[in-house]
Amino acid sequence: MISIPRKSGLFLLLFVLLMPQLASADLLSALRRAASTGAEVTDDISPGAFDRAAARMGVPTAPGARALDVNGARNLLLVSAPDLLRKLDTMTPAEQRFTLEIFEGARILKLADPDELARARMISTGGTDLLVAAQRYGDDVARPAAMLQIAENTGQLPPGALADFGRIAADRGRPFVAGWNKHIVPNWKPLMASGAIAACLAASETCIDMAGNVTGHTAETIGDLVGTIGSEAVTGTVKGVGEAVVSKIKGPDGLWFIGGLALLTMAMLVIIRFSRMVNGALRRMMGLTARPPAPPASKQYANRKPRRSLRGRDV
């Protein structure tokens, strides 16, 4: 039996216990570097942005996700961050793939938002889930994420709304993302004002089903809003035209505007009169002028004297 000195055994035990944490720290460092490189941000990304990295890594990809271009991502890192690429070669295959996925997701967020500070905040708030969802579903995640970030910054949504969206998009996949872009984004302002967006993020299953359709109260809200918006749009259009005309008349060029309207009206009347004259001349030339209608029979024989009877005469 091999005997191990007590002091050496203690160091070995500490090494075994601390080794996973050291590996995790290396992974978190690589993820932060990949995110900042892909998004091209110089501001520090919150350390808590990757708290869910261990829970997200290795999770099967949801349906409809875009495949990760491993070779393309490595080629980009070879140019922008060769030291990170060398570090990847010392990691496990799962960690390498996950780090490249974070890098690609950050690149997509960069294309969606030109503001560097906004991108840094988006990554710090949305974290691992948002970056993974952005890599898998592209602009369909990046654009709503930018809108949610603004709503969260302005107090329209509670803190954590963007993180919830990233987590739901990564978990539920294409049906949720497609339903959000088809039904929520086009009706953003009224749904935000009615509280439907916050409710949808709190319970996404009751808002968007697996086919990407809105359900329950959200569907009713959108139906009501569409009808209201349609009627208001017609009313607003008529009102807007009237207000535009009034503002033109009251403006400094009001007299010229009135004179232009009068000339336009006279020109239209002349055109109508001339077209009628041309139409009548063409019909006469082609012999298409209608004959005057014959008077009724009662009027034809009204003044005719009665014919004498021939009875009793020699014929």
C-alpha positions as a printed NumPy array, in Angstrom:
array([[   0.   ,    0.   ,    0.   ],
       [   1.358,    3.414,   -1.002],
       [   1.449,    5.916,    1.817],
       [   0.934,    9.593,    1.05 ],
       [   2.279,   12.19 ,    3.472],
       [  -0.397,   14.195,    5.228],
       [   0.788,   17.527,    3.837],
       [   0.931,   16.182,    0.266],
       [  -2.496,   14.611,    0.653],
       [  -3.933,   17.952,    1.751],
       [  -2.494,   19.725,   -1.303],
       [  -3.836,   16.966,   -3.561],
       [  -7.297,   17.304,   -2.039],
       [  -7.284,   21.082,   -2.494],
       [  -6.129,   20.656,   -6.095],
       [  -8.968,   18.23 ,   -6.844],
       [ -11.556,   20.504,   -5.232],
       [ -10.338,   23.708,   -6.857],
       [  -9.64 ,   22.343,  -10.336],
       [ -13.283,   22.583,  -11.574],
       [ -13.525,   26.166,  -10.29 ],
       [ -10.292,   27.101,  -12.052],
       [ -11.566,   25.568,  -15.265],
       [ -14.855,   27.438,  -14.839],
       [ -12.977,   30.685,  -14.307],
       [ -11.024,   30.083,  -17.515],
       [ -14.238,   29.414,  -19.384],
       [ -15.895,   32.569,  -18.04 ],
       [ -12.856,   34.603,  -19.014],
       [ -12.954,   33.15 ,  -22.522],
       [ -16.688,   33.849,  -22.821],
       [ -16.296,   37.478,  -21.778],
       [ -13.44 ,   37.935,  -24.234],
       [ -15.442,   36.271,  -27.026],
       [ -18.465,   38.482,  -26.351],
       [ -16.489,   41.73 ,  -26.228],
       [ -14.554,   40.782,  -29.371],
       [ -17.632,   39.775,  -31.343],
       [ -19.636,   42.834,  -30.326],
       [ -16.601,   45.125,  -30.624],
       [ -17.158,   46.767,  -27.259],
       [ -14.447,   48.237,  -25.081],
       [ -16.636,   48.722,  -22.004],
       [ -16.453,   46.034,  -19.383],
       [ -19.201,   43.449,  -19.587],
       [ -20.807,   42.608,  -16.271],
       [ -19.266,   39.485,  -14.678],
       [ -22.761,   38.266,  -13.897],
       [ -23.662,   38.158,  -17.587],
       [ -22.388,   34.571,  -17.811],
       [ -23.791,   33.172,  -14.584],
       [ -25.965,   30.782,  -16.589],
       [ -23.123,   29.597,  -18.82 ],
       [ -22.797,   26.22 ,  -17.105],
       [ -26.563,   25.648,  -17.303],
       [ -26.76 ,   26.64 ,  -20.976],
       [ -23.671,   24.832,  -22.28 ],
       [ -24.454,   21.424,  -23.712],
       [ -28.222,   21.971,  -23.83 ],
       [ -29.653,   20.526,  -27.095],
       [ -30.467,   23.116,  -29.749],
       [ -34.166,   23.962,  -30.134],
       [ -35.905,   23.321,  -33.478],
       [ -35.323,   25.741,  -36.344],
       [ -31.978,   27.029,  -35.093],
       [ -29.252,   28.164,  -37.452],
       [ -26.2  ,   25.902,  -37.554],
       [ -22.976,   27.271,  -36.096],
       [ -20.251,   27.914,  -38.676],
       [ -17.309,   26.708,  -36.613],
       [ -14.658,   27.205,  -39.302],
       [ -15.947,   30.676,  -40.193],
       [ -15.922,   31.776,  -36.539],
       [ -12.395,   30.423,  -36.018],
       [ -11.156,   32.279,  -39.095],
       [ -12.606,   35.534,  -37.762],
       [ -10.961,   34.971,  -34.381],
       [  -7.663,   34.258,  -36.103],
       [  -7.739,   37.852,  -37.373],
       [  -9.377,   39.706,  -34.464],
       [  -8.222,   37.705,  -31.404],
       [  -5.522,   35.106,  -32.149],
       [  -4.698,   34.769,  -28.425],
       [  -8.295,   33.726,  -27.713],
       [  -8.095,   31.176,  -30.512],
       [  -4.953,   29.686,  -28.959],
       [  -6.751,   29.524,  -25.628],
       [  -9.663,   27.696,  -27.269],
       [  -7.317,   24.929,  -28.367],
       [  -6.66 ,   24.1  ,  -24.699],
       [ -10.365,   23.732,  -23.873],
       [ -12.746,   20.809,  -24.25 ],
       [ -14.726,   20.451,  -27.51 ],
       [ -17.954,   21.45 ,  -25.722],
       [ -16.323,   24.57 ,  -24.273],
       [ -14.816,   25.473,  -27.639],
       [ -18.163,   25.218,  -29.398],
       [ -19.961,   27.182,  -26.7  ],
       [ -17.374,   29.982,  -26.786],
       [ -17.683,   30.245,  -30.577],
       [ -21.463,   30.366,  -30.211],
       [ -21.132,   33.307,  -27.805],
       [ -18.75 ,   35.03 ,  -30.237],
       [ -21.173,   34.66 ,  -33.164],
       [ -24.142,   35.845,  -31.088],
       [ -22.216,   38.968,  -30.083],
       [ -21.402,   39.664,  -33.75 ],
       [ -25.113,   39.554,  -34.621],
       [ -25.955,   41.983,  -31.799],
       [ -23.293,   44.327,  -33.179],
       [ -25.025,   44.371,  -36.561],
       [ -28.397,   45.12 ,  -34.929],
       [ -27.298,   48.058,  -32.765],
       [ -24.624,   50.551,  -33.872],
       [ -24.343,   52.04 ,  -30.365],
       [ -21.363,   50.456,  -28.608],
       [ -22.553,   51.377,  -25.119],
       [ -26.001,   49.979,  -25.842],
       [ -24.463,   46.712,  -27.04 ],
       [ -22.411,   46.384,  -23.867],
       [ -25.513,   46.948,  -21.739],
       [ -27.498,   44.493,  -23.84 ],
       [ -24.927,   41.749,  -23.321],
       [ -24.597,   42.509,  -19.624],
       [ -28.385,   42.402,  -19.202],
       [ -29.309,   39.549,  -21.548],
       [ -26.282,   37.452,  -20.762],
       [ -25.533,   33.991,  -22.046],
       [ -29.1  ,   33.136,  -23.057],
       [ -29.484,   36.207,  -25.268],
       [ -26.15 ,   35.619,  -27.03 ],
       [ -26.993,   31.974,  -27.694],
       [ -30.462,   32.907,  -28.998],
       [ -28.967,   35.63 ,  -31.223],
       [ -26.54 ,   33.137,  -32.767],
       [ -29.307,   30.634,  -33.427],
       [ -32.028,   32.964,  -34.74 ],
       [ -30.135,   36.031,  -35.933],
       [ -31.862,   39.346,  -36.466],
       [ -35.216,   37.931,  -35.334],
       [ -33.76 ,   37.971,  -31.813],
       [ -31.389,   40.936,  -32.106],
       [ -34.012,   43.518,  -33.189],
       [ -36.555,   42.704,  -30.456],
       [ -33.702,   42.607,  -27.942],
       [ -32.745,   46.186,  -28.812],
       [ -36.381,   47.256,  -28.428],
       [ -36.673,   45.496,  -25.064],
       [ -33.44 ,   47.092,  -23.865],
       [ -34.829,   50.564,  -24.61 ],
       [ -38.127,   49.727,  -22.909],
       [ -36.275,   48.472,  -19.845],
       [ -34.022,   51.538,  -19.704],
       [ -36.995,   53.913,  -19.916],
       [ -38.981,   52.085,  -17.235],
       [ -41.665,   50.723,  -19.557],
       [ -40.689,   47.186,  -18.566],
       [ -39.323,   45.926,  -15.237],
       [ -35.653,   44.935,  -14.883],
       [ -34.991,   41.446,  -16.191],
       [ -37.365,   41.642,  -19.163],
       [ -34.532,   41.348,  -21.688],
       [ -33.   ,   38.432,  -19.797],
       [ -36.389,   36.69 ,  -19.772],
       [ -36.743,   37.183,  -23.519],
       [ -33.291,   35.727,  -24.18 ],
       [ -33.954,   32.72 ,  -21.972],
       [ -37.372,   32.022,  -23.523],
       [ -36.033,   32.419,  -27.063],
       [ -33.147,   30.037,  -26.38 ],
       [ -35.438,   27.485,  -24.701],
       [ -38.495,   27.544,  -26.959],
       [ -36.77 ,   28.237,  -30.241],
       [ -38.159,   29.243,  -33.606],
       [ -41.935,   29.075,  -32.835],
       [ -41.645,   31.651,  -30.052],
       [ -39.242,   33.875,  -31.997],
       [ -41.407,   33.783,  -35.133],
       [ -44.593,   34.486,  -33.17 ],
       [ -42.965,   37.406,  -31.36 ],
       [ -41.83 ,   39.029,  -34.614],
       [ -45.134,   38.355,  -36.386],
       [ -47.577,   39.472,  -33.696],
       [ -45.798,   41.431,  -30.948],
       [ -43.321,   43.627,  -32.831],
       [ -45.873,   45.107,  -35.335],
       [ -48.189,   46.075,  -32.448],
       [ -45.408,   47.151,  -30.106],
       [ -46.673,   50.496,  -28.783],
       [ -50.291,   49.564,  -28.009],
       [ -49.274,   46.193,  -26.556],
       [ -46.67 ,   47.893,  -24.395],
       [ -49.216,   50.428,  -23.17 ],
       [ -51.736,   47.692,  -22.349],
       [ -49.182,   45.636,  -20.379],
       [ -49.482,   42.661,  -22.744],
       [ -45.734,   42.474,  -23.442],
       [ -44.832,   42.235,  -19.771],
       [ -47.519,   39.575,  -19.3  ],
       [ -46.229,   37.632,  -22.303],
       [ -42.68 ,   37.578,  -20.937],
       [ -43.967,   36.458,  -17.538],
       [ -45.894,   33.504,  -19.023],
       [ -44.859,   32.941,  -22.621],
       [ -46.732,   29.637,  -22.983],
       [ -50.042,   31.4  ,  -22.436],
       [ -49.104,   34.081,  -24.968],
       [ -47.507,   32.287,  -27.94 ],
       [ -48.142,   28.607,  -28.644],
       [ -45.846,   26.063,  -30.275],
       [ -47.154,   27.006,  -33.725],
       [ -46.108,   30.653,  -33.27 ],
       [ -49.67 ,   31.947,  -32.858],
       [ -50.804,   34.293,  -30.113],
       [ -53.362,   32.842,  -27.749],
       [ -55.679,   33.836,  -24.937],
       [ -55.853,   37.401,  -23.71 ],
       [ -53.004,   38.536,  -25.98 ],
       [ -54.914,   37.475,  -29.092],
       [ -58.021,   39.297,  -27.893],
       [ -55.984,   42.388,  -27.115],
       [ -54.383,   42.425,  -30.553],
       [ -57.789,   41.951,  -32.224],
       [ -59.268,   44.853,  -30.296],
       [ -56.25 ,   47.028,  -31.012],
       [ -56.311,   46.312,  -34.726],
       [ -59.958,   47.383,  -34.983],
       [ -59.373,   50.504,  -32.928],
       [ -56.238,   51.452,  -34.796],
       [ -57.971,   50.951,  -38.159],
       [ -60.848,   53.279,  -37.298],
       [ -58.518,   55.844,  -35.768],
       [ -56.298,   55.726,  -38.832],
       [ -59.201,   56.619,  -41.133],
       [ -60.353,   59.388,  -38.821],
       [ -56.81 ,   60.647,  -38.401],
       [ -56.228,   60.702,  -42.15 ],
       [ -59.302,   62.839,  -42.83 ],
       [ -58.487,   65.082,  -39.897],
       [ -54.875,   65.396,  -41.017],
       [ -55.854,   66.425,  -44.535],
       [ -58.217,   69.08 ,  -43.192],
       [ -55.625,   70.433,  -40.777],
       [ -53.03 ,   70.54 ,  -43.561],
       [ -55.329,   72.582,  -45.791],
       [ -56.173,   75.009,  -42.975],
       [ -52.526,   75.461,  -42.088],
       [ -51.705,   76.21 ,  -45.72 ],
       [ -54.449,   78.831,  -45.941],
       [ -53.38 ,   80.504,  -42.68 ],
       [ -49.715,   80.413,  -43.636],
       [ -47.692,   83.208,  -45.271],
       [ -48.444,   81.8  ,  -48.73 ],
       [ -52.166,   81.459,  -48.09 ],
       [ -53.234,   83.746,  -50.973],
       [ -51.074,   81.854,  -53.419],
       [ -52.495,   78.571,  -52.115],
       [ -56.107,   79.789,  -52.593],
       [ -55.287,   81.084,  -56.068],
       [ -53.728,   77.746,  -56.975],
       [ -56.808,   75.869,  -55.808],
       [ -59.047,   78.168,  -57.883],
       [ -56.935,   77.667,  -61.002],
       [ -56.914,   73.934,  -60.448],
       [ -60.708,   73.875,  -60.126],
       [ -61.169,   75.953,  -63.313],
       [ -58.751,   73.711,  -65.199],
       [ -60.68 ,   70.622,  -64.136],
       [ -63.978,   72.168,  -65.302],
       [ -62.466,   73.091,  -68.682],
       [ -61.07 ,   69.607,  -69.112],
       [ -64.44 ,   68.031,  -68.311],
       [ -66.266,   70.384,  -70.73 ],
       [ -63.731,   69.786,  -73.506],
       [ -63.874,   66.019,  -73.069],
       [ -67.651,   66.1  ,  -73.425],
       [ -67.413,   68.167,  -76.617],
       [ -64.841,   65.81 ,  -78.131],
       [ -66.903,   62.803,  -77.163],
       [ -70.037,   64.271,  -78.814],
       [ -68.148,   65.124,  -82.022],
       [ -66.719,   61.642,  -82.269],
       [ -70.117,   60.064,  -81.805],
       [ -71.621,   62.239,  -84.563],
       [ -68.792,   61.387,  -86.927],
       [ -69.302,   57.692,  -86.319],
       [ -73.072,   57.934,  -86.648],
       [ -73.632,   56.973,  -83.081],
       [ -75.811,   59.932,  -82.159],
       [ -79.018,   58.6  ,  -80.712],
       [ -82.284,   59.421,  -82.488],
       [ -84.837,   61.358,  -80.468],
       [ -87.318,   58.979,  -78.887],
       [ -90.739,   58.623,  -80.546],
       [ -93.576,   60.273,  -78.634],
       [ -96.12 ,   58.025,  -76.969],
       [ -99.045,   56.752,  -79.052],
       [-101.529,   58.835,  -77.133],
       [ -99.691,   62.027,  -78.151],
       [ -99.269,   60.928,  -81.791],
       [-103.015,   60.681,  -82.442],
       [-104.24 ,   63.293,  -80.021],
       [-104.934,   66.025,  -82.691],
       [-105.952,   63.766,  -85.589],
       [-109.57 ,   64.159,  -86.712],
       [-111.717,   61.057,  -86.74 ],
       [-112.09 ,   59.388,  -90.161],
       [-115.509,   59.561,  -91.785],
       [-117.418,   56.376,  -91.89 ],
       [-117.966,   54.845,  -95.386],
       [-121.144,   53.096,  -94.351],
       [-124.082,   53.981,  -96.626],
       [-121.892,   55.248,  -99.432],
       [-121.402,   53.818, -102.827],
       [-117.932,   52.556, -103.132]])
